[in-house]
């Protein structure tokens, strides 16, 4: 009787057409819808109704470190991919360990030889370069989990949460509140350079003037001196001395009310060692610096030195929009002295359902990077049903919705991503504020994520 017929077999072509129509109308794709419907442990199905054009390259290659130093992380990420592809009609997951003989390049060669239609991973920028050298000739798309956009290129996407994405989100929001003059005080290291490059690009993309960027060494003296130069400190002091009214005013605080205990132990204030006398300026109310938004990137002990320099030069949240890296989220409860500052990162509340399902399935919590493997695997599941892993499908202008928010794969290998902006509170911690969307969904789109 018809009651025993597989629903996909019963509805045939008409059901396929219905699925395709719904997917094409939704700007945010269906990763969350798919995971909500998952109940099977299988990684594949004998049913041939997978791709609208019967694309034979429906298998998904997954390249991760499953042994060695990062083996635990790699296995945690692999489990997330399996969770996203547990739908019986999902494409088969073809897993390779990048720590085995031959490394990531050999894993990529095996994936290509196996006929995998898309490769998810590897984890690092170095491994991504190795994989790309193998996949370029075969035109197999690669969605890697690195946050280093220097390895991105045509058909190779850097899918990690990047400094570029964080900075663009904050600069767009700062521009919307009227900020037009951007500057940065950044450490002389790869993270600082990445943030500086991201700020330059964001300002150019948004039609803003080129930012003024200075880099500092690890020394407290250099941090203070660089900020004094950047903020035009000496001229502001002289101007305040010549203005008795301003000189008599109370100096604004850059740190809020009595938050000395809010920093991490390793950020505890040290003895003042500033090489520049400040007694003649500490009681003056200085004017505004020559910028109205300032990007920082320090963490650890150097962040304490930056905070001290902000206080000494009177560069505060009352005068400028201070912005920092998403890494601040790991210790935001200790950053009350940066009250009012921003950082951008995925909203942890958005991934709550995914985390709950992951723990129910595997008995442990998913690592933050497991979000990436889940989202990319869910992406392949969706695309396998509407024509496969073609460039047109992968680079849909209205993007896809994942557990870390909306994202769009671009032709140059970069990824636009909607992040949330968090504002540090006076007593520490941070709250989400209204964030302008970087991804522009279609008018008739429906956001399918949970709230």
C-alpha positions as CSV (number, residue, x, y, z in Angstrom):
1,X,0.0,0.0,0.0
2,X,1.0,3.6,-0.5
3,X,1.4,4.0,3.3
4,X,4.7,2.0,3.1
5,X,6.2,4.0,0.3
6,X,9.1,6.2,1.1
7,X,7.9,9.8,1.1
8,X,10.6,10.9,-1.3
9,X,9.7,8.2,-3.8
10,X,6.0,8.9,-3.4
11,X,6.2,12.6,-4.1
12,X,9.0,12.4,-6.7
13,X,9.7,15.3,-8.9
14,X,7.0,17.5,-7.4
15,X,8.5,17.3,-3.9
16,X,12.0,18.2,-5.4
17,X,10.5,21.2,-7.1
18,X,8.8,22.3,-3.8
19,X,12.1,22.0,-1.9
20,X,14.0,23.9,-4.5
21,X,11.5,26.7,-4.6
22,X,11.5,27.1,-0.8
23,X,15.3,27.1,-0.6
24,X,15.7,29.7,-3.4
25,X,13.2,32.0,-1.7
26,X,15.0,31.9,1.7
27,X,18.0,34.2,2.0
28,X,19.3,32.4,5.0
29,X,19.3,28.9,3.6
30,X,18.3,26.0,5.8
31,X,21.2,24.8,8.1
32,X,19.1,25.3,11.2
33,X,16.0,23.8,9.7
34,X,18.0,20.8,8.7
35,X,19.6,20.3,12.1
36,X,16.2,20.7,13.8
37,X,14.9,17.8,11.7
38,X,17.9,15.5,12.2
39,X,17.2,12.2,13.9
40,X,19.4,9.7,12.1
41,X,23.1,8.8,12.7
42,X,23.7,8.0,9.0
43,X,26.0,9.9,6.8
44,X,24.4,9.0,3.5
45,X,21.4,7.3,1.8
46,X,20.9,5.1,-1.2
47,X,18.1,7.4,-2.4
48,X,19.3,9.0,-5.6
49,X,17.2,12.1,-5.2
50,X,19.9,14.4,-3.8
51,X,20.8,17.0,-6.4
52,X,18.5,18.7,-8.9
53,X,21.0,18.1,-11.7
54,X,22.1,14.7,-10.4
55,X,25.6,16.0,-9.8
56,X,27.8,12.9,-9.2
57,X,30.1,14.9,-6.9
58,X,27.8,14.9,-4.0
59,X,30.4,13.5,-1.5
60,X,31.9,16.0,1.0
61,X,35.5,15.8,2.0
62,X,36.4,16.8,5.5
63,X,40.1,17.6,6.3
64,X,40.9,18.0,10.0
65,X,43.7,17.1,12.5
66,X,42.3,13.9,14.1
67,X,45.5,12.9,15.8
68,X,48.5,14.8,17.3
69,X,48.4,18.0,19.2
70,X,45.1,19.2,17.8
71,X,43.5,15.8,17.6
72,X,40.9,16.5,20.3
73,X,39.8,19.7,18.7
74,X,39.6,18.1,15.3
75,X,37.4,15.2,16.5
76,X,35.1,17.7,18.3
77,X,34.8,19.6,15.0
78,X,34.2,16.4,13.0
79,X,31.4,15.4,15.3
80,X,29.7,18.7,14.5
81,X,29.9,18.0,10.8
82,X,28.4,14.6,11.3
83,X,25.6,16.1,13.3
84,X,24.8,18.5,10.5
85,X,24.8,15.7,7.9
86,X,22.8,13.2,10.0
87,X,19.8,13.7,7.7
88,X,19.3,10.4,5.8
89,X,19.3,12.3,2.5
90,X,22.5,14.2,3.3
91,X,25.6,13.7,1.2
92,X,28.3,11.3,2.4
93,X,31.0,12.6,4.6
94,X,34.5,11.6,3.5
95,X,36.9,12.2,6.5
96,X,40.7,12.6,6.3
97,X,43.3,13.2,9.0
98,X,45.7,16.0,8.0
99,X,48.2,14.7,10.6
100,X,48.8,11.5,8.8
101,X,51.7,10.9,6.4
102,X,51.8,13.5,3.6
103,X,49.8,16.0,5.7
104,X,47.1,18.2,4.4
105,X,48.3,18.0,0.8
106,X,48.1,14.2,0.7
107,X,44.6,14.3,2.4
108,X,43.5,16.7,-0.3
109,X,44.8,14.4,-3.1
110,X,42.9,11.5,-1.6
111,X,39.7,13.6,-1.4
112,X,40.0,14.7,-5.0
113,X,40.8,11.1,-6.1
114,X,37.7,9.9,-4.2
115,X,35.5,12.2,-6.2
116,X,34.6,14.6,-3.4
117,X,32.7,17.5,-4.8
118,X,33.7,20.0,-2.1
119,X,36.4,20.0,0.6
120,X,35.7,21.4,4.1
121,X,38.8,22.3,6.0
122,X,41.7,22.2,6.7
123,X,42.2,24.0,10.0
124,X,45.2,26.2,9.6
125,X,46.4,28.8,7.1
126,X,49.5,26.8,6.3
127,X,47.5,23.7,5.6
128,X,45.0,25.7,3.5
129,X,47.8,26.8,1.2
130,X,48.9,23.1,0.8
131,X,45.4,22.0,0.0
132,X,44.8,24.8,-2.5
133,X,47.9,23.7,-4.4
134,X,46.2,20.4,-4.9
135,X,42.6,21.4,-5.6
136,X,43.2,24.3,-8.0
137,X,43.7,22.1,-11.0
138,X,40.6,20.0,-10.3
139,X,38.5,23.0,-9.5
140,X,37.2,21.5,-6.3
141,X,35.9,24.3,-3.9
142,X,37.6,24.5,-0.5
143,X,36.0,26.1,2.6
144,X,38.8,26.2,5.1
145,X,38.5,27.0,8.8
146,X,41.4,29.5,9.0
147,X,40.8,33.1,10.0
148,X,43.8,34.2,7.9
149,X,42.4,35.9,4.8
150,X,45.9,36.0,3.2
151,X,45.3,32.4,2.0
152,X,41.8,33.2,0.6
153,X,41.3,33.3,-3.2
154,X,39.0,32.1,-6.0
155,X,37.4,28.8,-4.9
156,X,39.2,28.9,-1.5
157,X,37.4,30.5,1.3
158,X,38.7,31.5,4.7
159,X,35.7,30.7,6.8
160,X,37.0,31.5,10.3
161,X,35.8,34.6,12.2
162,X,38.3,37.1,10.9
163,X,39.7,40.4,12.1
164,X,38.3,41.8,8.8
165,X,34.8,40.8,9.7
166,X,35.1,42.1,13.2
167,X,36.4,45.5,12.2
168,X,34.0,46.0,9.3
169,X,31.1,45.3,11.7
170,X,32.3,47.9,14.2
171,X,33.4,50.5,11.7
172,X,30.0,50.3,9.9
173,X,28.2,50.8,13.3
174,X,30.5,53.6,14.3
175,X,29.9,55.4,11.0
176,X,26.2,55.0,11.5
177,X,26.5,56.9,14.8
178,X,28.4,59.7,13.1
179,X,32.1,58.8,13.5
180,X,34.2,59.8,10.6
181,X,37.9,60.0,11.8
182,X,39.3,56.6,12.6
183,X,42.7,55.7,14.1
184,X,44.3,52.7,15.6
185,X,46.9,51.9,18.3
186,X,48.0,48.3,17.6
187,X,50.7,45.9,18.7
188,X,53.6,45.2,16.3
189,X,52.6,41.6,15.7
190,X,50.6,39.5,13.2
191,X,47.3,40.2,15.0
192,X,48.0,43.9,15.1
193,X,48.8,44.0,11.4
194,X,45.7,42.0,10.5
195,X,43.5,44.5,12.5
196,X,45.3,47.4,10.9
197,X,44.8,46.0,7.4
198,X,41.2,45.3,8.2
199,X,40.6,48.9,9.4
200,X,42.2,50.3,6.2
201,X,40.0,48.1,4.1
202,X,36.8,48.8,6.0
203,X,37.3,52.6,5.8
204,X,37.9,52.3,2.1
205,X,34.9,50.1,1.5
206,X,32.6,52.5,3.5
207,X,33.9,55.7,1.9
208,X,35.7,57.0,4.9
209,X,39.0,58.8,5.1
210,X,42.1,56.7,5.4
211,X,42.7,55.9,9.1
212,X,45.8,56.9,11.0
213,X,47.5,53.7,12.3
214,X,50.5,53.4,14.7
215,X,52.1,50.3,15.9
216,X,53.8,49.8,19.3
217,X,56.3,47.4,20.9
218,X,55.6,45.5,24.1
219,X,57.1,48.2,26.4
220,X,54.8,50.4,28.5
221,X,56.8,53.5,27.5
222,X,56.4,52.9,23.8
223,X,52.7,52.3,24.2
224,X,52.3,55.6,26.0
225,X,54.5,57.6,23.7
226,X,52.8,56.2,20.6
227,X,49.4,57.1,21.9
228,X,50.6,60.6,22.9
229,X,51.7,61.2,19.4
230,X,48.6,59.7,17.9
231,X,46.3,61.8,20.1
232,X,48.2,65.0,19.6
233,X,48.8,65.1,23.4
234,X,51.3,67.9,23.7
235,X,49.3,70.3,21.7
236,X,46.1,69.5,23.6
237,X,48.0,70.1,26.9
238,X,49.2,73.5,25.7
239,X,45.8,74.4,24.5
240,X,44.3,73.5,27.9
241,X,47.0,75.6,29.7
242,X,46.0,78.6,27.7
243,X,42.3,78.1,28.5
244,X,41.8,78.7,32.2
245,X,38.2,77.7,32.1
246,X,39.1,74.3,30.7
247,X,42.0,74.0,33.1
248,X,39.7,74.4,36.1
249,X,37.3,71.7,34.8
250,X,37.3,68.2,36.2
251,X,39.2,65.8,34.0
252,X,36.9,63.2,32.4
253,X,37.6,59.6,33.3
254,X,38.3,57.0,30.6
255,X,37.6,54.2,33.0
256,X,34.2,54.7,34.6
257,X,33.7,54.5,38.4
258,X,36.2,52.7,40.6
259,X,36.7,49.5,38.6
260,X,40.2,48.7,39.8
261,X,39.3,45.2,40.6
262,X,37.7,44.4,37.3
263,X,40.8,43.4,35.3
264,X,42.3,39.9,35.1
265,X,44.9,39.2,37.7
266,X,47.5,39.3,35.0
267,X,46.3,42.7,34.0
268,X,46.8,44.0,37.5
269,X,48.1,47.6,37.5
270,X,51.8,47.9,37.9
271,X,53.9,50.7,39.3
272,X,53.7,53.8,37.1
273,X,56.8,53.9,34.9
274,X,55.8,56.4,32.3
275,X,58.9,58.1,30.9
276,X,56.9,61.3,30.2
277,X,56.1,63.7,33.0
278,X,52.4,64.1,33.4
279,X,52.0,66.2,36.6
280,X,51.4,69.3,34.5
281,X,48.6,67.6,32.6
282,X,46.8,65.4,35.0
283,X,44.6,68.2,36.4
284,X,43.8,69.7,33.0
285,X,40.7,68.8,31.0
286,X,42.2,68.2,27.6
287,X,40.3,68.7,24.4
288,X,39.3,66.0,22.0
289,X,42.0,64.0,20.1
290,X,42.2,64.3,16.3
291,X,40.1,61.1,15.9
292,X,36.6,60.1,17.0
293,X,37.1,56.3,16.8
294,X,40.1,54.3,18.0
295,X,40.8,50.6,17.3
296,X,42.9,48.5,19.7
297,X,44.0,44.9,19.6
298,X,46.0,44.2,22.7
299,X,45.3,41.6,25.3
300,X,47.1,40.5,28.5
301,X,49.7,42.7,30.2
302,X,50.0,45.0,27.2
303,X,46.3,45.8,27.4
304,X,46.8,47.1,30.9
305,X,49.5,49.4,29.6
306,X,47.2,50.6,26.9
307,X,44.5,51.3,29.5
308,X,46.9,53.3,31.5
309,X,48.0,55.2,28.4
310,X,44.3,56.0,27.6
311,X,43.8,57.4,31.0
312,X,47.0,59.5,30.9
313,X,46.2,61.0,27.5
314,X,42.5,61.4,28.3
315,X,41.3,59.3,25.4
316,X,38.1,58.0,26.8
317,X,34.8,56.6,25.7
318,X,33.2,60.0,26.3
319,X,35.3,61.4,23.5
320,X,35.9,58.6,21.1
321,X,34.4,55.2,20.1
322,X,36.9,52.7,21.4
323,X,36.9,49.3,19.6
324,X,38.8,46.1,20.2
325,X,39.1,42.4,19.1
326,X,36.6,39.7,19.7
327,X,39.2,38.1,22.0
328,X,38.1,40.5,24.6
329,X,34.9,38.5,25.0
330,X,36.9,35.8,26.8
331,X,37.5,38.1,29.7
332,X,35.0,40.9,29.3
333,X,33.9,40.5,32.9
334,X,37.3,41.9,33.9
335,X,37.3,44.9,31.6
336,X,35.2,47.4,33.5
337,X,38.0,50.0,33.0
338,X,37.1,50.0,29.3
339,X,33.5,50.9,29.9
340,X,31.7,51.7,26.7
341,X,34.2,50.0,24.4
342,X,33.1,47.7,21.7
343,X,34.1,44.3,20.4
344,X,32.4,42.1,17.7
345,X,31.8,38.4,17.8
346,X,29.1,35.8,17.1
347,X,26.2,36.0,19.6
348,X,26.6,33.0,22.0
349,X,22.8,32.9,22.4
350,X,22.3,32.2,18.7
351,X,24.2,28.9,19.0
352,X,22.3,27.7,22.1
353,X,20.2,25.1,20.3
354,X,23.1,23.7,18.4
355,X,25.2,23.4,21.6
356,X,22.3,21.7,23.3
357,X,21.9,19.1,20.5
358,X,25.6,18.5,20.3
359,X,25.8,17.8,24.0
360,X,22.8,15.5,23.9
361,X,24.4,13.6,21.0
362,X,28.0,13.3,22.2
363,X,27.9,14.1,25.9
364,X,30.3,17.0,25.7
365,X,30.0,20.7,24.8
366,X,31.1,21.8,21.3
367,X,34.2,23.8,20.9
368,X,33.8,27.3,19.4
369,X,35.4,26.1,16.1
370,X,32.8,23.3,15.9
371,X,30.3,26.0,14.9
372,X,32.3,26.4,11.7
373,X,32.2,22.7,10.8
374,X,28.5,22.5,11.6
375,X,27.7,25.5,9.4
376,X,29.8,24.4,6.5
377,X,28.5,20.8,6.6
378,X,24.9,22.1,6.8
379,X,25.6,24.3,3.9
380,X,26.7,21.4,1.7
381,X,23.6,19.5,2.7
382,X,21.4,22.4,1.5
383,X,23.3,22.9,-1.7
384,X,23.3,19.2,-2.6
385,X,19.5,19.6,-2.9
386,X,19.6,22.6,-5.3
387,X,22.2,21.7,-7.8
388,X,25.4,20.9,-5.9
389,X,28.5,22.9,-5.0
390,X,28.6,25.2,-8.0
391,X,30.0,28.8,-7.7
392,X,26.6,30.2,-8.3
393,X,25.1,28.3,-5.4
394,X,28.1,28.8,-3.0
395,X,28.2,32.6,-3.6
396,X,24.5,33.4,-3.3
397,X,24.3,37.2,-2.8
398,X,21.8,36.8,0.0
399,X,23.9,34.4,1.9
400,X,23.1,31.6,4.4
401,X,22.2,31.5,8.0
402,X,24.3,29.5,10.5
403,X,24.7,29.1,14.2
404,X,27.2,32.0,14.1
405,X,24.9,34.2,12.1
406,X,24.4,35.2,8.4
407,X,27.3,34.8,6.1
408,X,28.1,35.3,2.4
409,X,30.9,33.6,0.5
410,X,32.5,36.1,-1.9
411,X,34.4,35.5,-5.2
412,X,37.8,36.6,-3.7
413,X,37.6,33.9,-1.0
414,X,36.6,36.3,1.7
415,X,33.5,35.8,3.8
416,X,31.0,38.5,4.8
417,X,29.6,37.7,8.2
418,X,27.0,39.3,10.5
419,X,28.5,39.6,14.0
420,X,27.0,41.1,17.1
421,X,28.6,44.2,18.7
422,X,29.1,43.9,22.5
423,X,29.6,46.9,24.7
424,X,31.6,46.6,27.9
425,X,29.7,47.7,31.0
426,X,30.9,49.7,33.9
427,X,31.1,46.8,36.3
428,X,32.6,44.5,33.7
429,X,30.9,42.1,31.3
430,X,29.2,43.2,28.0
431,X,25.8,43.5,26.5
432,X,24.7,43.2,22.9
433,X,23.8,46.4,21.2
434,X,22.0,47.0,18.0
435,X,24.1,46.0,15.0
436,X,23.7,47.0,11.4
437,X,23.7,44.0,9.1
438,X,26.7,43.4,6.8
439,X,24.8,40.8,4.9
440,X,21.9,42.2,2.9
441,X,19.1,39.6,2.7
442,X,16.5,39.5,0.0
443,X,13.3,41.3,0.6
444,X,11.2,38.1,0.7
445,X,13.7,36.2,2.8
446,X,12.8,34.5,6.1
447,X,15.3,34.1,8.9
448,X,15.0,30.5,10.1
449,X,17.2,30.7,13.1
450,X,16.0,30.4,16.6
451,X,16.2,33.5,18.9
